[in-house]
């Protein structure tokens, strides 16, 4: 077996060539030499083997994106081995080549799982076009996956809104950080817009044309999170009837956003640390190392330094993520932006809801500026959405059961009382379900429980 390795090349990327690993299996040395000479200058890694058995041995320990496979091989034929590869869960692209073929052979090859089929002898442009076609198939699969996730992700994404000093400082930080490939840690309370900032970092980076893949680490069960992130081989665990690519795979060439990273179990934190440091991953139950080409942006609503002190988060992973640390301000610290945010949400939500835009009085705006906003910008957005549906911003919209409009002369104590009334009313409307109440308020359950505990301690 022979290998040809080239480090990632910006020139190849500009020409549209992927940093792919390719395995060529053919028993004709002249064909092997021709294909290696053609592909090695353009691709990341090229490996050649003269039999299916040798190729299988290589695949057991290495990641391969594309196999170029001759049908007529000594021992096991290319079509037979291809069927075995697919049954074993190989998800990469496969181009079958042969000097002797008819329509039945081509159909059999495609049914076995071939991505393309080429007759010998062929010219350089034919094989290059076939490789590019396979790359496009793979890219489109990733993009479709990312788009499906985007449809179900948090609504209301858009540009950062606000002209306050805090928002200007945040925009400046994004402008400085976005062009580099360093890992970024976003810290801030729930509802401050961490995913929005992550998307801004991606959109202003050199990876903007690649996928942005968000992962809510708190929403995936601890038993499945490793497979969800890194993928798994067929038979890796009960129920793994086929191989599956993980979210790291779908983020290749782009940005992986790990939201609520403090929720990761400690063993997965160790695996993530190795992935970041070694720039490769190993799918669950697989012996193959998959090289990584992506940027990681992580986010949490907790103080990770406190989680480290409490033994709930690895110190080494914390320092590895904290190459760049951005803290997002809570809404109560930049209330000057509320008027812009309200106008933005009304313009954004009214058309989608099919309702007339709202016009808020100065008195109502004053009330919004005095409110403490425990759920931050997310809570404000939820309030505007409810108000649009109800047809006006009234106290009954904020605090069910209260018929009067807000009194802007209220003292801070009165405002805290109104906040408490609001939260208790939402809790009452969902029969005390704290998880559902937190969702309606736009805060995490932990924040809601902390608020309730503060009241009980008074």
LUMKETI-241449 format. One record per residue (C-alpha): residue in one letter; x, y, z. Coordinates in steps of 0.05 Angstrom, whole numbers, plus 5000, padded with zeros to 4 digits. Example, Ala and Ser with C-alpha at 12.3 -4.5 7.8 and 13.67 -1.06 7.14 Angstrom:
<rs>
A:5246:4910:5156
S:5273:4979:5143
</rs>
This chain:
<rs>
X:5000:5000:5000
X:5024:5070:4984
X:5003:5138:5010
X:5008:5208:4985
X:4996:5264:5036
X:4990:5338:5025
X:4973:5389:5080
X:4910:5432:5070
X:4922:5481:5014
X:4888:5549:5006
X:4901:5544:4931
X:4862:5479:4927
X:4805:5510:4966
X:4803:5569:4918
X:4800:5521:4859
X:4740:5486:4891
X:4778:5423:4912
X:4759:5393:4980
X:4809:5372:5033
X:4786:5301:5024
X:4818:5234:5040
X:4814:5186:4981
X:4827:5111:4977
X:4842:5082:4908
X:4835:5006:4900
X:4858:4976:4834
X:4903:4918:4817
X:4933:4953:4756
X:4995:4991:4778
X:4992:5037:4718
X:4921:5058:4736
X:4941:5068:4809
X:4999:5112:4788
X:4955:5152:4740
X:4901:5165:4793
X:4950:5183:4848
X:4988:5231:4802
X:4921:5263:4782
X:4889:5270:4851
X:4947:5278:4900
X:4962:5351:4881
X:4889:5369:4888
X:4865:5330:4949
X:4887:5325:5021
X:4907:5252:5026
X:4910:5196:4974
X:4920:5123:4992
X:4926:5066:4942
X:4914:4991:4951
X:4914:4933:4902
X:4859:4890:4932
X:4794:4896:4971
X:4827:4862:5031
X:4883:4913:5033
X:4833:4970:5025
X:4790:4942:5082
X:4851:4938:5127
X:4864:5012:5114
X:4792:5032:5126
X:4791:4998:5194
X:4838:5051:5222
X:4829:5112:5178
X:4775:5160:5156
X:4763:5162:5081
X:4715:5209:5045
X:4718:5176:4977
X:4735:5107:4951
X:4753:5098:4877
X:4743:5024:4867
X:4757:4977:4808
X:4703:4924:4797
X:4751:4870:4774
X:4799:4854:4832
X:4836:4792:4853
X:4796:4755:4906
X:4736:4796:4926
X:4705:4837:4870
X:4693:4912:4877
X:4617:4905:4876
X:4617:4851:4930
X:4663:4893:4974
X:4621:4955:4962
X:4559:4918:4987
X:4597:4897:5049
X:4620:4968:5061
X:4549:4995:5058
X:4524:4939:5104
X:4579:4957:5153
X:4557:5029:5153
X:4608:5064:5108
X:4575:5130:5089
X:4629:5159:5044
X:4625:5167:4968
X:4646:5110:4922
X:4664:5114:4848
X:4666:5047:4812
X:4712:5039:4751
X:4718:4981:4702
X:4743:4964:4632
X:4687:4914:4620
X:4616:4934:4634
X:4546:4931:4607
X:4480:4961:4629
X:4467:4905:4679
X:4535:4916:4712
X:4523:4991:4718
X:4454:4980:4750
X:4483:4929:4799
X:4538:4978:4818
X:4489:5034:4832
X:4443:4988:4872
X:4503:4967:4913
X:4512:5039:4934
X:4560:5069:4883
X:4558:5145:4875
X:4584:5142:4803
X:4607:5093:4750
X:4663:5105:4700
X:4688:5062:4642
X:4762:5053:4628
X:4800:5082:4594
X:4781:5152:4617
X:4815:5219:4613
X:4836:5266:4670
X:4775:5312:4663
X:4727:5253:4671
X:4756:5230:4738
X:4763:5301:4763
X:4690:5316:4746
X:4668:5251:4780
X:4706:5270:4844
X:4676:5340:4843
X:4607:5310:4832
X:4615:5266:4893
X:4639:5325:4934
X:4577:5365:4914
X:4532:5307:4934
X:4565:5304:5002
X:4561:5380:5010
X:4487:5382:4992
X:4472:5328:5042
X:4505:5369:5097
X:4470:5433:5075
X:4402:5399:5074
X:4414:5372:5144
X:4434:5442:5169
X:4374:5474:5136
X:4327:5424:5168
X:4356:5441:5236
X:4350:5515:5221
X:4275:5509:5209
X:4266:5484:5280
X:4315:5530:5314
X:4299:5592:5354
X:4256:5642:5315
X:4270:5715:5308
X:4343:5712:5286
X:4371:5775:5255
X:4424:5828:5262
X:4444:5853:5331
X:4397:5910:5350
X:4415:5969:5395
X:4458:6031:5396
X:4478:6033:5469
X:4550:6034:5491
X:4545:5961:5513
X:4520:5939:5444
X:4573:5980:5408
X:4627:5948:5450
X:4598:5879:5435
X:4598:5893:5360
X:4670:5916:5364
X:4689:5851:5399
X:4654:5810:5345
X:4690:5848:5290
X:4758:5833:5322
X:4743:5760:5339
X:4704:5737:5277
X:4763:5733:5227
X:4805:5687:5270
X:4794:5612:5278
X:4803:5611:5354
X:4751:5578:5398
X:4703:5628:5429
X:4665:5623:5495
X:4601:5664:5502
X:4576:5675:5573
X:4513:5711:5594
X:4444:5701:5624
X:4390:5664:5588
X:4357:5706:5534
X:4415:5754:5522
X:4425:5730:5450
X:4484:5682:5453
X:4463:5643:5391
X:4453:5709:5353
X:4524:5730:5371
X:4550:5661:5350
X:4515:5670:5282
X:4546:5739:5275
X:4615:5710:5289
X:4603:5657:5236
X:4574:5706:5184
X:4635:5751:5191
X:4687:5696:5189
X:4724:5663:5132
X:4678:5603:5143
X:4614:5642:5126
X:4601:5601:5064
X:4603:5537:5107
X:4548:5510:5152
X:4528:5539:5220
X:4506:5480:5263
X:4474:5497:5331
X:4471:5444:5385
X:4432:5452:5450
X:4472:5407:5496
X:4418:5411:5549
X:4365:5384:5501
X:4401:5318:5486
X:4399:5261:5536
X:4467:5244:5568
X:4462:5174:5539
X:4458:5200:5467
X:4501:5263:5468
X:4566:5228:5448
X:4533:5195:5388
X:4497:5260:5371
X:4562:5299:5370
X:4612:5249:5342
X:4569:5199:5304
X:4570:5124:5313
X:4586:5060:5275
X:4535:5007:5259
X:4525:4962:5319
X:4560:5010:5366
X:4503:5002:5416
X:4434:4973:5421
X:4391:5004:5367
X:4449:5028:5323
X:4424:4990:5262
X:4464:5034:5215
X:4523:5082:5219
X:4506:5155:5230
X:4547:5218:5222
X:4549:5265:5281
X:4540:5340:5285
X:4616:5351:5281
X:4612:5320:5211
X:4556:5366:5189
X:4594:5427:5213
X:4656:5412:5172
X:4681:5475:5138
X:4637:5519:5182
X:4620:5532:5255
X:4595:5486:5309
X:4556:5523:5363
X:4553:5485:5429
X:4499:5520:5469
X:4491:5505:5544
X:4558:5471:5544
X:4559:5468:5620
X:4506:5413:5614
X:4555:5365:5582
X:4571:5304:5626
X:4643:5301:5650
X:4663:5241:5606
X:4638:5277:5544
X:4677:5339:5565
X:4740:5297:5563
X:4723:5272:5493
X:4708:5343:5470
X:4775:5367:5497
X:4812:5314:5458
X:4774:5332:5395
X:4792:5406:5402
X:4865:5393:5417
X:4876:5337:5365
X:4830:5365:5311
X:4798:5298:5299
X:4742:5255:5327
X:4728:5181:5333
X:4655:5161:5322
X:4626:5116:5377
X:4644:5043:5364
X:4692:5061:5307
X:4767:5055:5301
X:4771:5111:5249
X:4796:5180:5265
X:4759:5234:5227
X:4799:5299:5216
X:4763:5364:5234
X:4760:5429:5196
X:4713:5473:5235
X:4709:5527:5288
X:4676:5517:5356
X:4636:5571:5391
X:4610:5550:5460
X:4559:5585:5504
X:4533:5580:5575
X:4487:5618:5622
X:4528:5596:5681
X:4594:5622:5708
X:4640:5567:5683
X:4694:5587:5733
X:4645:5570:5789
X:4627:5505:5755
X:4701:5488:5753
X:4709:5503:5827
X:4648:5459:5842
X:4679:5401:5802
X:4623:5401:5751
X:4665:5425:5693
X:4736:5407:5672
X:4787:5461:5685
X:4829:5442:5623
X:4768:5445:5578
X:4748:5512:5608
X:4816:5542:5592
X:4815:5511:5523
X:4747:5542:5507
X:4765:5609:5538
X:4815:5628:5483
X:4767:5686:5471
X:4715:5701:5524
X:4656:5747:5508
X:4605:5764:5562
X:4537:5788:5538
X:4503:5842:5579
X:4434:5830:5609
X:4379:5876:5582
X:4374:5912:5649
X:4444:5939:5635
X:4427:5969:5567
X:4355:5992:5573
X:4369:6048:5525
X:4362:5996:5470
X:4291:5976:5489
X:4257:6025:5441
X:4299:5999:5382
X:4286:5927:5403
X:4211:5938:5408
X:4208:5970:5339
X:4250:5913:5311
X:4205:5859:5340
X:4141:5893:5318
X:4167:5900:5247
X:4191:5828:5248
X:4132:5794:5281
X:4070:5831:5256
X:4075:5807:5184
X:4088:5735:5205
X:4029:5736:5253
X:3984:5771:5202
X:3966:5828:5249
X:3971:5903:5249
X:4034:5934:5280
X:4028:5964:5349
X:4041:6036:5368
X:4064:6043:5439
X:4053:6106:5480
X:4109:6141:5516
X:4079:6118:5582
X:4082:6045:5559
X:4153:6054:5536
X:4172:6084:5603
X:4143:6023:5638
X:4183:5976:5594
X:4247:6015:5612
X:4232:6008:5686
X:4218:5933:5685
X:4276:5888:5708
X:4271:5837:5651
X:4294:5773:5684
X:4286:5738:5617
X:4326:5792:5580
X:4315:5805:5505
X:4279:5738:5496
X:4227:5758:5547
X:4217:5826:5513
X:4207:5791:5447
X:4156:5743:5477
X:4119:5803:5508
X:4115:5839:5441
X:4090:5775:5407
X:4035:5766:5460
X:4017:5840:5455
X:4011:5837:5380
X:3964:5778:5386
X:3922:5813:5440
X:3921:5879:5402
X:3955:5924:5452
X:4007:5930:5506
X:3966:5930:5570
X:3979:5907:5641
X:3933:5849:5627
X:3982:5828:5572
X:4039:5829:5620
X:4004:5810:5684
X:3940:5770:5674
X:3883:5791:5720
X:3908:5864:5726
X:3860:5909:5686
X:3897:5975:5693
X:3953:6003:5650
X:4022:6009:5682
X:4035:6065:5731
X:4100:6097:5709
X:4107:6132:5776
X:4114:6065:5811
X:4174:6057:5857
X:4228:6004:5846
X:4194:5963:5902
X:4128:5967:5865
X:4162:5945:5801
X:4192:5884:5835
X:4122:5868:5861
X:4095:5872:5790
X:4151:5827:5767
X:4133:5777:5820
X:4059:5781:5801
X:4077:5769:5729
X:4118:5707:5744
X:4067:5679:5792
X:4011:5691:5742
X:4049:5653:5689
X:4063:5596:5738
X:3988:5594:5755
X:3969:5592:5681
X:4010:5528:5671
X:3989:5495:5737
X:4057:5505:5769
X:4097:5473:5714
X:4164:5509:5723
X:4194:5483:5659
X:4136:5509:5617
X:4133:5574:5657
X:4207:5586:5644
X:4196:5576:5570
X:4139:5627:5569
X:4180:5676:5609
X:4240:5667:5564
X:4286:5646:5621
X:4319:5581:5642
X:4286:5539:5696
X:4347:5552:5739
X:4335:5627:5735
X:4262:5619:5752
X:4277:5575:5812
X:4329:5625:5836
X:4277:5682:5832
X:4227:5641:5872
X:4280:5623:5924
X:4297:5697:5932
X:4224:5713:5948
X:4220:5656:5998
X:4282:5681:6034
X:4253:5751:6046
</rs>
